[in-house]
Amino acid sequence: MKYSELREKVRKHLKYPRCVELERSPLINPGFPGTFNLSLTEDFWLKEYGRFVDFDHDFIFSTVQSCIRPQDIDLLRTEHSWKYLGVFEMADLTGTINLAKKPDYSKLQKWQIKELIKFLEQIGISKERIHPSYCIGGKVKELTKGKYNFDFEIPEDRISKEAFLEAGVPEENLIQDRSRDTLLSLHIHRPTGWGYRNEVNVNVGEKENPVLVDVATLQYLLWKPKFNGIEIAKNICGLEEATDGVLVSGLGLERLCMVVNDLPSVRDVDYISPVYEAYNIIDESEDELIIESLRALHRVYSDITKFDITSSRHQKIKIRKILQNIPKELTEEQLKELLKVHSETQPWHSNLEDGIEPTIERIKVYRDS
């Protein structure tokens, strides 16, 4: 299955009622002032509500979001690099559901999980290969490994556990977890909702020797933080029940495409591999750190050009770190050819051609500094 076909299947999948399709956020946006866009929701929450908690009206949206996670770039050139990219796409399957009134999660989360498992089966991933995680509960201090020390007992996420079983996932495939992987416990520069999170993994190895790769995450939020003093992370002193409701289903599209096509690496996905083939003409090494860094920079400077945005001091530091990975031996003509290929393989990002010259110019400025 081609990436473009998978992307459209996810976009056109059944969404929650009253769902609106939105253009993605720029890779640099107010939701993540110190880094690049990391997920589906934060920029839209700020635009719609001006905050991350206490949503006072319903807002259901769908998008295909672009993400850069600097820690993923650090894992290139390692044994795990087969599943990481410099920049990737994340999309909701059933819509990002934000409700002013807390819903019946036993119905909505089960529907969200049922739709995901059904979709994975439709694209050729059997239930026997699906290994989802869920929170088995515990004290906040233990689940967050001391990041938060207040006394609050998180119950087991029985709704998700039962939903996966009802959807036909074998019970022996369920991963019991007691960490922040399944307890969403963030503070993204302002009060942020807490709740349950599921990582949905697919076995790409043998049954007796499994190799799990996570292709989707699900979450639903139940609590909001209480503070002792100003609203910063270290002052969170407890949780109270949220009166609104949030459910999110996020799919990593490139990883999903890798799994569906039984590819050895996420870099073999059909829209990415031509860039590696073009680089191979220049240098037979096919160095993933160089190519993924160049792809990430191209996307960043294309967005800066299209959306007329300015990067923050912390974002500039992260950009410079990526710029360090581009060797001086790559000439301007070679860079231009690679970026041209990168533009042609992604017609859904129409701004990439206009980002070629700004990307090359920024690399030149960095080299001359």
C-alpha positions in Angstrom: 0.0 0.0 0.0 1.4 3.4 -1.0 1.8 6.0 1.7 -0.5 8.4 -0.1 -3.3 5.7 -0.1 -2.8 5.0 3.6 -2.8 8.7 4.4 -6.2 9.1 2.6 -7.7 6.1 4.3 -7.0 7.6 7.7 -8.2 11.1 6.6 -11.5 9.6 5.3 -12.1 7.2 8.1 -15.4 7.6 10.1 -15.0 10.6 12.5 -17.0 11.6 15.6 -20.1 13.7 14.7 -19.5 17.4 14.0 -15.9 16.8 13.2 -14.2 19.5 11.1 -11.1 19.0 9.1 -8.3 21.5 9.8 -5.1 22.4 8.1 -2.1 21.2 10.1 -0.2 23.4 12.4 3.2 24.8 11.5 6.2 22.9 12.9 6.9 26.0 14.9 3.8 27.1 16.8 2.8 28.6 20.3 1.8 25.2 21.6 5.4 24.2 21.9 7.4 27.4 22.4 10.7 25.7 23.2 10.7 23.0 20.6 9.0 21.8 17.4 5.5 20.5 17.1 5.3 17.2 18.9 1.7 16.0 18.7 -1.8 16.6 17.4 -3.6 19.0 19.8 -1.8 21.7 21.6 -1.7 24.4 18.9 -5.4 23.9 18.2 -6.3 24.0 21.9 -4.6 27.3 22.3 -6.3 28.8 19.2 -9.7 27.5 20.2 -9.7 27.8 24.0 -6.5 29.7 25.0 -5.7 26.9 27.5 -5.2 23.2 27.9 -7.9 22.5 30.6 -11.5 23.6 31.4 -12.8 23.5 27.9 -16.1 25.4 27.8 -17.6 24.3 24.4 -17.4 21.3 22.1 -14.6 21.2 19.5 -14.1 18.1 17.4 -11.4 18.3 14.7 -9.3 16.1 12.4 -5.9 16.8 10.9 -2.7 15.3 9.6 0.0 16.9 11.8 3.7 17.2 11.1 6.1 16.5 14.0 9.8 16.7 14.8 11.0 15.1 17.9 14.7 16.0 18.6 15.2 12.9 20.7 14.3 10.8 17.7 17.1 12.4 15.7 19.5 11.5 18.5 18.6 7.8 18.0 19.6 7.8 14.3 22.8 5.8 13.7 21.9 3.5 16.6 20.5 0.0 16.4 17.0 1.4 16.8 17.3 3.8 13.9 15.1 1.6 11.7 12.0 3.1 13.3 12.9 6.7 13.6 12.7 9.7 11.3 13.8 13.4 11.4 10.2 14.5 10.6 7.0 12.4 10.5 3.3 12.7 10.2 0.7 11.9 12.9 -3.1 11.7 12.2 -6.2 11.1 14.2 -8.3 8.2 13.2 -11.7 9.1 14.6 -11.2 12.8 15.3 -9.8 14.7 18.3 -12.8 14.9 20.6 -13.0 17.9 23.0 -16.3 18.2 24.9 -17.5 20.8 27.4 -19.2 18.1 29.5 -17.5 15.0 30.7 -18.8 12.0 28.6 -19.4 8.4 29.3 -15.8 7.2 28.7 -16.9 3.6 28.9 -18.7 4.1 25.7 -16.5 6.6 23.9 -13.1 5.0 24.7 -14.5 1.6 23.7 -15.7 3.0 20.4 -12.3 4.7 19.8 -10.5 1.4 20.5 -13.0 -0.7 18.4 -12.6 1.6 15.4 -8.8 1.5 15.7 -8.6 -2.3 15.9 -11.1 -2.7 13.0 -9.0 -0.3 10.9 -5.8 -2.1 11.6 -7.5 -5.3 10.5 -8.8 -3.7 7.3 -5.2 -2.7 6.3 -3.9 -6.2 6.9 -2.7 -6.2 10.6 -4.3 -9.1 12.4 -5.5 -8.9 16.0 -2.9 -11.5 17.0 -0.1 -9.1 16.1 -1.5 -6.2 18.2 0.0 -5.6 21.6 -1.6 -2.6 23.4 -0.5 -1.3 26.8 -2.7 0.0 29.6 -2.2 1.5 33.0 -2.6 -0.9 35.9 -2.7 1.9 38.4 -0.7 3.0 41.4 0.5 6.0 43.3 1.4 9.1 41.3 4.9 9.1 42.8 5.6 5.6 41.7 4.0 5.9 38.2 5.9 9.1 37.5 9.2 7.8 39.1 9.3 10.7 41.5 8.6 13.5 39.0 5.4 14.3 40.9 5.4 13.5 44.7 1.9 14.3 45.8 -0.4 11.6 47.3 -2.9 10.4 44.7 -3.9 6.9 43.8 -4.5 6.3 40.1 -7.0 3.4 39.5 -6.5 0.7 36.9 -7.6 1.7 33.4 -10.2 -1.0 33.2 -12.1 0.7 30.4 -9.2 0.4 28.0 -8.4 -3.2 29.1 -12.0 -4.3 28.6 -12.3 -2.5 25.3 -9.2 -4.2 23.8 -10.5 -7.6 24.9 -14.0 -6.9 23.5 -12.3 -5.8 20.2 -10.7 -9.2 20.0 -7.1 -8.6 21.0 -5.8 -11.7 22.8 -5.5 -11.2 26.5 -1.9 -12.4 26.5 -1.1 -9.5 24.2 -2.1 -6.9 26.7 0.9 -5.1 28.2 0.4 -4.1 31.9 2.2 -0.8 32.5 3.0 1.3 35.6 4.7 4.4 34.1 4.1 7.7 32.4 3.8 5.7 29.1 0.3 5.0 30.1 -0.4 7.8 32.6 -0.5 11.0 30.7 1.0 13.4 33.2 2.3 16.5 31.5 2.7 20.2 32.2 3.3 21.9 28.9 4.1 25.5 30.1 0.6 25.8 31.6 -2.0 23.5 33.4 -2.5 20.4 31.3 -5.0 17.6 31.6 -4.0 14.2 33.0 -5.4 10.9 32.0 -4.9 7.4 30.6 -2.8 6.7 27.5 -2.4 3.5 25.5 0.5 2.6 23.2 -0.7 0.3 20.5 2.2 -1.9 19.3 2.4 -4.3 16.4 4.7 -7.3 16.4 6.9 -7.2 13.3 9.0 -10.2 14.4 8.0 -13.8 15.1 5.4 -14.9 17.6 8.2 -16.6 19.6 10.6 -13.7 19.2 8.4 -10.6 19.1 9.7 -7.2 17.9 7.2 -4.5 18.9 6.8 -1.2 17.2 4.3 1.4 18.4 2.1 2.7 15.6 -0.7 4.5 17.5 -1.6 6.1 20.8 -4.9 6.6 22.4 -5.7 8.8 25.3 -8.6 10.1 27.4 -8.3 12.7 30.1 -9.9 12.5 33.5 -8.2 14.9 35.8 -6.7 18.4 36.0 -3.8 19.5 38.3 -4.1 21.4 41.5 -1.3 23.8 42.4 0.3 25.1 45.6 1.4 28.5 44.5 2.0 29.6 40.9 1.0 27.2 38.1 4.3 25.6 37.3 5.1 21.9 37.2 7.0 21.7 40.5 4.0 23.2 42.3 1.5 20.5 41.2 0.1 19.2 44.6 -2.8 17.0 43.5 -5.5 16.2 41.0 -9.2 17.0 40.8 -11.8 15.5 38.5 -12.2 17.3 35.2 -15.7 18.4 34.2 -14.9 18.4 30.5 -13.8 15.5 28.2 -11.0 14.8 25.8 -10.3 11.8 23.7 -7.4 11.5 21.2 -6.4 8.8 18.7 -3.1 9.4 17.0 -1.5 7.2 14.3 2.1 7.4 13.2 1.6 7.2 9.5 5.1 6.3 8.3 5.5 3.5 10.9 2.1 2.2 10.0 3.0 2.2 6.3 6.2 0.4 7.2 4.3 -2.3 9.1 1.6 -2.7 6.4 4.2 -3.2 3.7 6.5 -5.4 5.8 9.4 -3.0 5.2 12.7 -3.5 7.1 12.9 0.3 7.9 10.6 3.3 8.1 13.0 4.9 5.7 11.9 2.4 3.0 8.4 4.0 2.9 7.8 5.0 -0.7 7.8 8.8 -0.4 11.0 8.8 1.7 13.2 6.2 -0.1 13.7 8.4 -3.2 15.7 10.9 -1.2 18.0 8.1 0.0 18.3 6.9 -3.6 19.3 10.4 -4.7 21.8 10.7 -1.8 23.3 7.3 -2.8 24.4 8.7 -6.1 26.4 11.3 -4.2 27.6 9.1 -1.4 27.1 5.3 -1.1 26.9 5.5 2.7 23.1 6.4 2.7 23.7 8.1 6.1 20.4 8.4 7.8 21.5 11.1 10.2 22.4 13.4 7.4 19.4 12.7 5.3 16.8 12.9 8.1 18.4 16.1 9.4 18.2 17.6 5.9 14.5 16.5 5.6 13.7 18.0 9.0 15.4 21.3 8.1 13.6 21.5 4.8 10.3 21.1 6.5 11.1 23.7 9.1 12.3 26.4 6.7 9.4 25.6 4.3 7.0 26.3 7.2 8.9 29.4 8.3 8.5 30.7 4.7 4.8 29.7 4.3 3.5 30.8 7.6 5.8 33.8 8.1 6.9 32.7 11.6 9.9 33.3 13.8 11.7 30.7 15.8 12.3 31.2 19.5 15.8 31.2 21.1 15.3 27.6 22.3 14.1 26.6 18.9 17.1 28.2 17.2 19.3 26.2 19.5 17.6 23.0 18.4 17.8 24.0 14.7 21.5 24.7 15.0 22.0 21.2 16.5 20.4 19.7 13.4 22.4 22.0 11.1 25.6 20.4 12.6 24.6 17.1 10.9 24.8 18.5 7.4 28.4 17.9 6.1 30.3 20.7 4.3 31.1 18.3 1.6 27.5 18.5 0.3 27.5 21.3 -2.3 24.7 23.7 -2.9 23.9 21.9 -6.2 23.7 18.6 -4.4 21.6 20.0 -1.6 19.2 21.5 -4.2 18.8 18.2 -6.0 18.1 16.3 -2.8 15.5 18.9 -1.7 13.9 18.9 -5.1 13.4 15.1 -4.8 12.1 15.6 -1.3 9.5 18.2 -2.6 8.3 16.0 -5.5 7.5 13.0 -3.4 5.1 14.9 -1.0 2.5 16.7 -3.1 0.4 17.0 0.1 3.0 19.6 1.3 2.8 22.2 -1.4 5.1 24.6 0.3 8.2 22.4 0.0 9.4 23.8 -3.3 9.3 27.3 -2.0 11.4 26.1 1.0 14.3 24.8 -1.0 16.2 28.1 -1.4 15.6 29.3 2.3 16.9 25.9 3.5 20.0 26.1 1.4 20.6 29.7 2.4 20.3 28.9 6.1 22.8 26.0 5.7 25.2 28.4 4.0 24.8 31.0 6.8 25.5 28.3 9.4 28.6 27.1 7.5 30.0 30.6 7.3 29.4 31.4 11.0 
